[in-house]
Amino acid sequence: MNTIRTLALLIGCAAAAACSSANLPESQRLSPERVGEIAARIEAQYPNLAKDKRDEVLRVVVRSLDEMIFIEGGTFEMGDFGWKCDFNPAEVCTWPCGVPEDSVCNITMMGDAPLHAVELSSYHLAAKKTTLGDFDLYRAVKGLPPVRSELRDRERLKYLFDPMNPAPIREWQEAKDYCQWVGKLSGYPVDLPTEAEWEYAARSGGQKVLYPTDDGSLKLGVNYAKGGGKILTERVDAYPPNPLGLYAMSGIATEVVNDWYSKDYFQRSPTKDPQGPEAGETKVARGTNSIETPWLSANTVIRRSRPLDIGKHLFTESFRCAVRSSEPL
């Protein structure tokens, strides 16, 4: 692509007859001018990359932004809000579900999620976990091999490598680097979400919702993975989204977030846009995977401490990205 073509992209192809709309992917929310800017940025970053690969990268970046859900900020009580002690996970009810508020039981037994007030600015969160297909492309562009390449030719394991399955990660840094890669190419502040942003979205804007499903209940095979632990991974959109439009906020794979983990952080967390401790040894992961006991682990408040490197790329560990922008894209 020559300089004239690049400049044409930067002004949205409006001034060059040789540049047609067919050269750029359509976006649900970005103007042709903005898509053109992203295309030019990709070419500047990867001048030696084959055109078809640059086009693939452009489609991934544009789709990543198109699939961001705008989350209106607000104030909520973050942490373990409790649930009635004797409950049916498939029941749909409004907290406290017919029992006195002072008689509810803890949802998590870890003791690291005391209730505390949080006020969040508006932001965007990816509707879906990052997919294996997009992660494979990112790794290829970076000159890295596909994850778990030693397993990909085994017929009985091919279901693990559906491009729409969650991207399996080994290191927390991989997840952050991917999100920031999308951000660098798009020109938007893309990063991992904070723990508070994740929980607020999982709870449909901070409501007291037990499970982050379409109706707050857990119905195996309907709005959550089937039981039995036989399916290690599934497509990121296999089940209905929650009321905000977010898929699989729990189930299929846990999600690392930006925060360092500290068991007592909620006791000293600032109210406004908490970012987690300044340092630590492990990172926070939220949600659960499809092989754990869902009625115990698929709730909206359970916190997990994850090493920076878990040793191998696991299908049970993934992530989704966020955009730190308080205005809709």
Contacts in CASP RR format, 6 or more apart in sequence:
PFRMAT RR
TARGET T0000
AUTHOR 0000-0000-0000
METHOD contacts of the structure
MODEL  1
MNTIRTLALLIGCAAAAACSSANLPESQRLSPERVGEIAARIEAQYPNLA
KDKRDEVLRVVVRSLDEMIFIEGGTFEMGDFGWKCDFNPAEVCTWPCGVP
EDSVCNITMMGDAPLHAVELSSYHLAAKKTTLGDFDLYRAVKGLPPVRSE
LRDRERLKYLFDPMNPAPIREWQEAKDYCQWVGKLSGYPVDLPTEAEWEY
AARSGGQKVLYPTDDGSLKLGVNYAKGGGKILTERVDAYPPNPLGLYAMS
GIATEVVNDWYSKDYFQRSPTKDPQGPEAGETKVARGTNSIETPWLSANT
VIRRSRPLDIGKHLFTESFRCAVRSSEPL
1 43 0 8 1.000
1 51 0 8 1.000
4 16 0 8 1.000
4 18 0 8 1.000
5 16 0 8 1.000
5 18 0 8 1.000
5 19 0 8 1.000
6 40 0 8 1.000
6 43 0 8 1.000
6 44 0 8 1.000
7 16 0 8 1.000
8 15 0 8 1.000
8 16 0 8 1.000
8 18 0 8 1.000
8 19 0 8 1.000
9 19 0 8 1.000
9 24 0 8 1.000
9 36 0 8 1.000
9 37 0 8 1.000
9 39 0 8 1.000
9 40 0 8 1.000
9 43 0 8 1.000
10 33 0 8 1.000
10 36 0 8 1.000
10 37 0 8 1.000
10 40 0 8 1.000
11 33 0 8 1.000
12 19 0 8 1.000
12 24 0 8 1.000
12 31 0 8 1.000
12 32 0 8 1.000
12 33 0 8 1.000
12 35 0 8 1.000
12 36 0 8 1.000
12 37 0 8 1.000
13 19 0 8 1.000
13 20 0 8 1.000
13 21 0 8 1.000
13 23 0 8 1.000
13 24 0 8 1.000
13 32 0 8 1.000
13 36 0 8 1.000
14 32 0 8 1.000
14 33 0 8 1.000
21 32 0 8 1.000
24 32 0 8 1.000
24 35 0 8 1.000
24 36 0 8 1.000
24 39 0 8 1.000
24 58 0 8 1.000
25 35 0 8 1.000
25 58 0 8 1.000
25 59 0 8 1.000
25 62 0 8 1.000
25 63 0 8 1.000
27 34 0 8 1.000
27 35 0 8 1.000
27 62 0 8 1.000
27 65 0 8 1.000
27 66 0 8 1.000
28 66 0 8 1.000
29 65 0 8 1.000
29 66 0 8 1.000
29 328 0 8 1.000
29 329 0 8 1.000
30 38 0 8 1.000
30 62 0 8 1.000
30 65 0 8 1.000
30 66 0 8 1.000
30 329 0 8 1.000
35 58 0 8 1.000
35 62 0 8 1.000
37 187 0 8 1.000
38 58 0 8 1.000
38 61 0 8 1.000
38 62 0 8 1.000
38 185 0 8 1.000
38 186 0 8 1.000
38 187 0 8 1.000
39 54 0 8 1.000
39 58 0 8 1.000
41 184 0 8 1.000
41 185 0 8 1.000
41 186 0 8 1.000
41 187 0 8 1.000
42 54 0 8 1.000
42 57 0 8 1.000
42 58 0 8 1.000
42 61 0 8 1.000
42 185 0 8 1.000
43 54 0 8 1.000
45 184 0 8 1.000
45 185 0 8 1.000
46 53 0 8 1.000
46 54 0 8 1.000
46 57 0 8 1.000
46 141 0 8 1.000
49 57 0 8 1.000
49 141 0 8 1.000
53 137 0 8 1.000
53 140 0 8 1.000
53 141 0 8 1.000
56 137 0 8 1.000
57 137 0 8 1.000
57 141 0 8 1.000
57 185 0 8 1.000
60 134 0 8 1.000
60 137 0 8 1.000
60 138 0 8 1.000
60 182 0 8 1.000
61 182 0 8 1.000
61 183 0 8 1.000
61 185 0 8 1.000
61 186 0 8 1.000
64 126 0 8 1.000
64 134 0 8 1.000
64 182 0 8 1.000
64 186 0 8 1.000
64 190 0 8 1.000
64 321 0 8 1.000
65 186 0 8 1.000
65 188 0 8 1.000
65 323 0 8 1.000
65 329 0 8 1.000
67 126 0 8 1.000
67 127 0 8 1.000
67 128 0 8 1.000
68 124 0 8 1.000
68 125 0 8 1.000
68 126 0 8 1.000
68 127 0 8 1.000
68 322 0 8 1.000
68 323 0 8 1.000
68 329 0 8 1.000
69 124 0 8 1.000
69 125 0 8 1.000
69 126 0 8 1.000
69 127 0 8 1.000
69 201 0 8 1.000
69 244 0 8 1.000
69 245 0 8 1.000
69 246 0 8 1.000
70 122 0 8 1.000
70 123 0 8 1.000
70 124 0 8 1.000
70 328 0 8 1.000
70 329 0 8 1.000
71 120 0 8 1.000
71 122 0 8 1.000
71 123 0 8 1.000
71 124 0 8 1.000
71 125 0 8 1.000
71 197 0 8 1.000
71 200 0 8 1.000
71 201 0 8 1.000
71 205 0 8 1.000
71 244 0 8 1.000
72 122 0 8 1.000
72 205 0 8 1.000
73 120 0 8 1.000
73 121 0 8 1.000
73 122 0 8 1.000
73 123 0 8 1.000
73 200 0 8 1.000
73 205 0 8 1.000
74 119 0 8 1.000
74 120 0 8 1.000
74 200 0 8 1.000
74 205 0 8 1.000
75 117 0 8 1.000
75 118 0 8 1.000
75 119 0 8 1.000
75 120 0 8 1.000
76 117 0 8 1.000
76 118 0 8 1.000
76 120 0 8 1.000
76 200 0 8 1.000
76 203 0 8 1.000
76 205 0 8 1.000
76 206 0 8 1.000
76 207 0 8 1.000
77 115 0 8 1.000
77 116 0 8 1.000
77 117 0 8 1.000
77 118 0 8 1.000
77 206 0 8 1.000
78 115 0 8 1.000
78 116 0 8 1.000
78 117 0 8 1.000
78 118 0 8 1.000
78 196 0 8 1.000
78 199 0 8 1.000
78 200 0 8 1.000
78 206 0 8 1.000
78 266 0 8 1.000
78 269 0 8 1.000
79 113 0 8 1.000
79 114 0 8 1.000
79 115 0 8 1.000
79 116 0 8 1.000
79 199 0 8 1.000
79 266 0 8 1.000
79 301 0 8 1.000
80 106 0 8 1.000
80 107 0 8 1.000
80 108 0 8 1.000
80 111 0 8 1.000
80 113 0 8 1.000
80 114 0 8 1.000
80 115 0 8 1.000
80 301 0 8 1.000
81 95 0 8 1.000
81 104 0 8 1.000
81 107 0 8 1.000
81 115 0 8 1.000
81 208 0 8 1.000
81 301 0 8 1.000
82 95 0 8 1.000
82 104 0 8 1.000
82 105 0 8 1.000
82 106 0 8 1.000
82 107 0 8 1.000
82 208 0 8 1.000
83 95 0 8 1.000
83 96 0 8 1.000
83 97 0 8 1.000
83 104 0 8 1.000
83 105 0 8 1.000
83 107 0 8 1.000
83 210 0 8 1.000
84 96 0 8 1.000
84 97 0 8 1.000
84 98 0 8 1.000
84 99 0 8 1.000
84 103 0 8 1.000
84 104 0 8 1.000
84 105 0 8 1.000
85 99 0 8 1.000
85 103 0 8 1.000
85 104 0 8 1.000
85 105 0 8 1.000
87 97 0 8 1.000
87 210 0 8 1.000
89 210 0 8 1.000
89 211 0 8 1.000
89 217 0 8 1.000
89 218 0 8 1.000
89 294 0 8 1.000
89 295 0 8 1.000
90 217 0 8 1.000
90 218 0 8 1.000
90 219 0 8 1.000
91 97 0 8 1.000
91 217 0 8 1.000
92 215 0 8 1.000
92 216 0 8 1.000
92 217 0 8 1.000
95 207 0 8 1.000
95 208 0 8 1.000
95 209 0 8 1.000
96 104 0 8 1.000
96 208 0 8 1.000
107 210 0 8 1.000
107 299 0 8 1.000
107 301 0 8 1.000
107 302 0 8 1.000
108 299 0 8 1.000
108 301 0 8 1.000
108 302 0 8 1.000
108 303 0 8 1.000
110 263 0 8 1.000
110 302 0 8 1.000
110 303 0 8 1.000
111 263 0 8 1.000
112 263 0 8 1.000
112 264 0 8 1.000
112 265 0 8 1.000
112 266 0 8 1.000
112 303 0 8 1.000
113 266 0 8 1.000
113 301 0 8 1.000
113 302 0 8 1.000
113 303 0 8 1.000
114 266 0 8 1.000
114 267 0 8 1.000
116 266 0 8 1.000
116 267 0 8 1.000
116 269 0 8 1.000
116 271 0 8 1.000
117 271 0 8 1.000
118 196 0 8 1.000
118 200 0 8 1.000
118 269 0 8 1.000
118 271 0 8 1.000
118 274 0 8 1.000
119 271 0 8 1.000
119 272 0 8 1.000
119 273 0 8 1.000
120 196 0 8 1.000
120 197 0 8 1.000
120 200 0 8 1.000
120 273 0 8 1.000
121 273 0 8 1.000
121 326 0 8 1.000
122 325 0 8 1.000
122 326 0 8 1.000
122 327 0 8 1.000
123 193 0 8 1.000
123 197 0 8 1.000
123 322 0 8 1.000
123 323 0 8 1.000
123 324 0 8 1.000
123 325 0 8 1.000
123 326 0 8 1.000
124 322 0 8 1.000
124 323 0 8 1.000
124 325 0 8 1.000
124 328 0 8 1.000
124 329 0 8 1.000
125 193 0 8 1.000
125 197 0 8 1.000
125 198 0 8 1.000
125 201 0 8 1.000
125 246 0 8 1.000
125 320 0 8 1.000
125 322 0 8 1.000
126 320 0 8 1.000
126 321 0 8 1.000
126 322 0 8 1.000
127 241 0 8 1.000
127 245 0 8 1.000
127 246 0 8 1.000
127 247 0 8 1.000
128 236 0 8 1.000
128 237 0 8 1.000
128 247 0 8 1.000
128 248 0 8 1.000
128 320 0 8 1.000
129 166 0 8 1.000
129 167 0 8 1.000
129 236 0 8 1.000
129 247 0 8 1.000
129 248 0 8 1.000
129 252 0 8 1.000
129 253 0 8 1.000
129 255 0 8 1.000
129 318 0 8 1.000
129 319 0 8 1.000
129 320 0 8 1.000
130 166 0 8 1.000
130 167 0 8 1.000
130 175 0 8 1.000
130 178 0 8 1.000
130 318 0 8 1.000
130 319 0 8 1.000
130 320 0 8 1.000
130 321 0 8 1.000
131 163 0 8 1.000
131 164 0 8 1.000
131 165 0 8 1.000
131 166 0 8 1.000
131 167 0 8 1.000
131 236 0 8 1.000
132 147 0 8 1.000
132 161 0 8 1.000
132 162 0 8 1.000
132 163 0 8 1.000
132 164 0 8 1.000
132 165 0 8 1.000
132 166 0 8 1.000
132 167 0 8 1.000
132 168 0 8 1.000
133 163 0 8 1.000
133 164 0 8 1.000
133 167 0 8 1.000
134 167 0 8 1.000
135 147 0 8 1.000
135 167 0 8 1.000
135 168 0 8 1.000
135 178 0 8 1.000
136 146 0 8 1.000
136 147 0 8 1.000
136 163 0 8 1.000
138 178 0 8 1.000
138 181 0 8 1.000
139 145 0 8 1.000
139 146 0 8 1.000
139 147 0 8 1.000
140 146 0 8 1.000
146 152 0 8 1.000
147 167 0 8 1.000
147 168 0 8 1.000
147 170 0 8 1.000
147 313 0 8 1.000
148 160 0 8 1.000
148 161 0 8 1.000
148 168 0 8 1.000
148 312 0 8 1.000
148 313 0 8 1.000
151 157 0 8 1.000
151 160 0 8 1.000
151 161 0 8 1.000
152 158 0 8 1.000
152 161 0 8 1.000
159 233 0 8 1.000
160 232 0 8 1.000
160 233 0 8 1.000
160 315 0 8 1.000
162 235 0 8 1.000
164 235 0 8 1.000
164 236 0 8 1.000
164 237 0 8 1.000
165 233 0 8 1.000
165 234 0 8 1.000
165 235 0 8 1.000
165 236 0 8 1.000
165 252 0 8 1.000
165 315 0 8 1.000
166 233 0 8 1.000
166 236 0 8 1.000
166 248 0 8 1.000
166 252 0 8 1.000
166 253 0 8 1.000
166 315 0 8 1.000
166 318 0 8 1.000
167 178 0 8 1.000
167 318 0 8 1.000
167 319 0 8 1.000
168 233 0 8 1.000
168 253 0 8 1.000
168 313 0 8 1.000
168 314 0 8 1.000
168 315 0 8 1.000
168 316 0 8 1.000
168 317 0 8 1.000
168 318 0 8 1.000
169 175 0 8 1.000
169 256 0 8 1.000
169 313 0 8 1.000
169 314 0 8 1.000
169 317 0 8 1.000
169 318 0 8 1.000
169 319 0 8 1.000
170 309 0 8 1.000
170 310 0 8 1.000
170 311 0 8 1.000
170 312 0 8 1.000
170 313 0 8 1.000
170 314 0 8 1.000
170 317 0 8 1.000
171 308 0 8 1.000
171 309 0 8 1.000
171 310 0 8 1.000
172 256 0 8 1.000
172 283 0 8 1.000
172 306 0 8 1.000
172 308 0 8 1.000
172 309 0 8 1.000
173 308 0 8 1.000
175 192 0 8 1.000
175 256 0 8 1.000
175 318 0 8 1.000
175 319 0 8 1.000
176 191 0 8 1.000
176 192 0 8 1.000
176 258 0 8 1.000
178 319 0 8 1.000
178 321 0 8 1.000
179 190 0 8 1.000
179 191 0 8 1.000
179 192 0 8 1.000
179 319 0 8 1.000
179 321 0 8 1.000
179 322 0 8 1.000
180 190 0 8 1.000
180 191 0 8 1.000
182 190 0 8 1.000
182 321 0 8 1.000
183 189 0 8 1.000
183 190 0 8 1.000
183 191 0 8 1.000
188 323 0 8 1.000
188 325 0 8 1.000
188 329 0 8 1.000
189 323 0 8 1.000
189 324 0 8 1.000
189 325 0 8 1.000
190 321 0 8 1.000
190 322 0 8 1.000
190 323 0 8 1.000
190 324 0 8 1.000
191 258 0 8 1.000
191 321 0 8 1.000
191 322 0 8 1.000
191 324 0 8 1.000
192 256 0 8 1.000
192 257 0 8 1.000
192 258 0 8 1.000
192 319 0 8 1.000
192 321 0 8 1.000
192 322 0 8 1.000
193 201 0 8 1.000
193 257 0 8 1.000
193 258 0 8 1.000
193 320 0 8 1.000
193 321 0 8 1.000
193 322 0 8 1.000
194 257 0 8 1.000
194 258 0 8 1.000
194 259 0 8 1.000
194 273 0 8 1.000
194 274 0 8 1.000
194 275 0 8 1.000
194 276 0 8 1.000
194 322 0 8 1.000
195 257 0 8 1.000
195 258 0 8 1.000
195 259 0 8 1.000
195 274 0 8 1.000
195 276 0 8 1.000
195 284 0 8 1.000
195 286 0 8 1.000
195 303 0 8 1.000
196 269 0 8 1.000
196 273 0 8 1.000
196 274 0 8 1.000
197 257 0 8 1.000
197 322 0 8 1.000
198 249 0 8 1.000
198 255 0 8 1.000
198 257 0 8 1.000
198 286 0 8 1.000
199 206 0 8 1.000
199 286 0 8 1.000
199 300 0 8 1.000
199 301 0 8 1.000
200 206 0 8 1.000
201 244 0 8 1.000
201 246 0 8 1.000
201 249 0 8 1.000
202 209 0 8 1.000
202 212 0 8 1.000
202 242 0 8 1.000
202 246 0 8 1.000
202 249 0 8 1.000
202 250 0 8 1.000
202 286 0 8 1.000
202 287 0 8 1.000
202 300 0 8 1.000
203 209 0 8 1.000
203 212 0 8 1.000
203 300 0 8 1.000
204 212 0 8 1.000
204 242 0 8 1.000
204 243 0 8 1.000
204 244 0 8 1.000
205 244 0 8 1.000
209 216 0 8 1.000
209 300 0 8 1.000
210 216 0 8 1.000
210 217 0 8 1.000
210 218 0 8 1.000
210 299 0 8 1.000
210 300 0 8 1.000
211 217 0 8 1.000
211 218 0 8 1.000
211 224 0 8 1.000
211 250 0 8 1.000
211 298 0 8 1.000
211 299 0 8 1.000
211 300 0 8 1.000
212 242 0 8 1.000
212 246 0 8 1.000
212 249 0 8 1.000
212 250 0 8 1.000
212 287 0 8 1.000
212 298 0 8 1.000
212 300 0 8 1.000
213 219 0 8 1.000
213 223 0 8 1.000
213 224 0 8 1.000
213 239 0 8 1.000
213 240 0 8 1.000
213 242 0 8 1.000
213 250 0 8 1.000
214 223 0 8 1.000
214 239 0 8 1.000
214 240 0 8 1.000
214 241 0 8 1.000
214 242 0 8 1.000
214 243 0 8 1.000
215 223 0 8 1.000
216 242 0 8 1.000
217 223 0 8 1.000
218 224 0 8 1.000
218 294 0 8 1.000
218 295 0 8 1.000
218 298 0 8 1.000
220 226 0 8 1.000
220 227 0 8 1.000
220 294 0 8 1.000
221 227 0 8 1.000
221 239 0 8 1.000
222 239 0 8 1.000
223 239 0 8 1.000
223 240 0 8 1.000
224 239 0 8 1.000
224 250 0 8 1.000
224 251 0 8 1.000
224 294 0 8 1.000
224 298 0 8 1.000
225 231 0 8 1.000
225 234 0 8 1.000
225 238 0 8 1.000
225 239 0 8 1.000
225 251 0 8 1.000
225 252 0 8 1.000
225 290 0 8 1.000
225 294 0 8 1.000
227 290 0 8 1.000
227 294 0 8 1.000
229 290 0 8 1.000
229 291 0 8 1.000
231 290 0 8 1.000
232 290 0 8 1.000
232 291 0 8 1.000
232 315 0 8 1.000
232 316 0 8 1.000
233 252 0 8 1.000
233 253 0 8 1.000
233 290 0 8 1.000
233 315 0 8 1.000
233 316 0 8 1.000
234 252 0 8 1.000
234 290 0 8 1.000
236 247 0 8 1.000
236 248 0 8 1.000
236 252 0 8 1.000
237 247 0 8 1.000
237 248 0 8 1.000
238 248 0 8 1.000
238 252 0 8 1.000
239 247 0 8 1.000
239 248 0 8 1.000
240 247 0 8 1.000
241 247 0 8 1.000
242 249 0 8 1.000
249 255 0 8 1.000
249 287 0 8 1.000
249 300 0 8 1.000
250 287 0 8 1.000
250 288 0 8 1.000
250 294 0 8 1.000
250 298 0 8 1.000
250 299 0 8 1.000
250 300 0 8 1.000
251 287 0 8 1.000
251 288 0 8 1.000
251 289 0 8 1.000
251 290 0 8 1.000
251 294 0 8 1.000
251 298 0 8 1.000
252 289 0 8 1.000
252 290 0 8 1.000
252 318 0 8 1.000
253 289 0 8 1.000
253 290 0 8 1.000
253 315 0 8 1.000
253 316 0 8 1.000
253 317 0 8 1.000
253 318 0 8 1.000
254 285 0 8 1.000
254 286 0 8 1.000
254 287 0 8 1.000
254 288 0 8 1.000
254 289 0 8 1.000
254 304 0 8 1.000
254 306 0 8 1.000
254 316 0 8 1.000
254 317 0 8 1.000
254 318 0 8 1.000
255 285 0 8 1.000
255 286 0 8 1.000
255 287 0 8 1.000
255 318 0 8 1.000
255 319 0 8 1.000
255 320 0 8 1.000
256 283 0 8 1.000
256 284 0 8 1.000
256 285 0 8 1.000
256 306 0 8 1.000
256 317 0 8 1.000
256 318 0 8 1.000
256 319 0 8 1.000
257 283 0 8 1.000
257 284 0 8 1.000
257 285 0 8 1.000
257 286 0 8 1.000
257 319 0 8 1.000
258 275 0 8 1.000
258 276 0 8 1.000
258 283 0 8 1.000
259 265 0 8 1.000
259 275 0 8 1.000
259 276 0 8 1.000
259 277 0 8 1.000
259 283 0 8 1.000
259 284 0 8 1.000
260 276 0 8 1.000
260 277 0 8 1.000
260 278 0 8 1.000
260 279 0 8 1.000
260 280 0 8 1.000
260 281 0 8 1.000
260 282 0 8 1.000
260 283 0 8 1.000
260 284 0 8 1.000
261 277 0 8 1.000
261 280 0 8 1.000
261 281 0 8 1.000
261 282 0 8 1.000
261 283 0 8 1.000
261 284 0 8 1.000
261 303 0 8 1.000
261 304 0 8 1.000
261 305 0 8 1.000
261 306 0 8 1.000
262 276 0 8 1.000
262 277 0 8 1.000
262 280 0 8 1.000
263 305 0 8 1.000
265 276 0 8 1.000
265 277 0 8 1.000
269 276 0 8 1.000
276 284 0 8 1.000
282 305 0 8 1.000
282 306 0 8 1.000
282 307 0 8 1.000
282 308 0 8 1.000
283 305 0 8 1.000
283 306 0 8 1.000
283 307 0 8 1.000
283 308 0 8 1.000
284 303 0 8 1.000
284 304 0 8 1.000
284 305 0 8 1.000
284 306 0 8 1.000
285 304 0 8 1.000
285 305 0 8 1.000
285 306 0 8 1.000
285 317 0 8 1.000
286 302 0 8 1.000
286 303 0 8 1.000
286 304 0 8 1.000
287 297 0 8 1.000
287 298 0 8 1.000
287 302 0 8 1.000
287 304 0 8 1.000
288 294 0 8 1.000
288 297 0 8 1.000
288 298 0 8 1.000
288 302 0 8 1.000
289 316 0 8 1.000
289 317 0 8 1.000
290 316 0 8 1.000
291 316 0 8 1.000
292 298 0 8 1.000
306 317 0 8 1.000
310 317 0 8 1.000
323 329 0 8 1.000
END
